[in-house]
Amino acid sequence: MRVKRGVSAHAKHKKTLAAAKGMQHYRTRSFRLAKQGVIKSLRYTYRDRRNRKRDLRALWITRINNASRELGLSYSQLIAGMKKKDITVDRKILSELAVNNPKAFEAIVNTVKEK
């Protein structure tokens, strides 16, 4: 007996069209174009999950640099001084301190400035 694929094909098409819901023009109506769009969007998603980490680290470094320059140290001097003084605070937490708790950040900078 032959197998008719109507139900499974319809379900597959429906799933792909649902994934292409926010796209424009024929990508929301045509299965062929929707499939291409979904594949491309999944590629972008995979790539950008990695790029997000890169972008956030750059943002943290910028914030730390701006806050530390106001207190008389450059970013590189701050990080080098923290390594010498054996202060292990990562960049994410340092940037949070610089933005939300400037007194604590200033205390770290002053500790690094001490000879």
C-alpha positions, 0 to 999 in steps of 0.5 A: 500500500502506498503512503500518502504524505499530505498530512505530514507535509502540511504539518511540516509546512505549517511549522516552517511558516509559523517560524517565518511569522515575523518576516516580510512579503512572500516569506510569510506566505510562500513555503519555499521562500519561508524555508529559505528565510528560516534557514538563514535566520537560524544561521544568524542566530547561531552566529550572533549567540557567539558575537553577543559575548564579544559585544558585551565584553567590549561594552564592559571594557568601555564602561570600565575605561571611562569610569577609571579615567575619571579617577585618574587611571587608564583601563590597562593600568587598572587591570595591570594593577589589579593583577599585581594586587591580586584582586580578582574581579571580572570585567562584568562585575567591574562594569556593574560596580562602575555604573551602579556602585561608584563608591565601591569602584572607586575603592578598587581604583584607590587600592590599585593606585596605592604603591 
